[in-house]
Amino acid sequence: MSTTPQLALPLLAAAQSQKHVTHNEALMRLDGLVQLAILGCAAAPPSDAAEGERWLVADGADGAWSGRSGQIAVRRDAAWDFLQ
């Protein structure tokens, strides 16, 4: 069974419900924010970030974080998800 990185919340399997995509997305976002612990504040994404890492995006951010200043960047599925 797949679980979320921080809280190990169970994710629905595709065969369980047609709503699995939306539900899993909500769980992943919740997982990124609940019991929030960021690793630091940076203007550019770290090149070696691990799954589930959370960073506060600094003012003047560039690259993949351009235009995301003040948001929380969460590493998920080898990409960055941004939360307010």
Secondary structure, DSSP 8 states (H G I E B T S, - for coil): --B-TTT--B---GGG-TTHHHHHHHHHHHHHHTT-----EESS--TT--TT-EEEE-TT--GGGTT-TTSEEEEETTEEEEE-
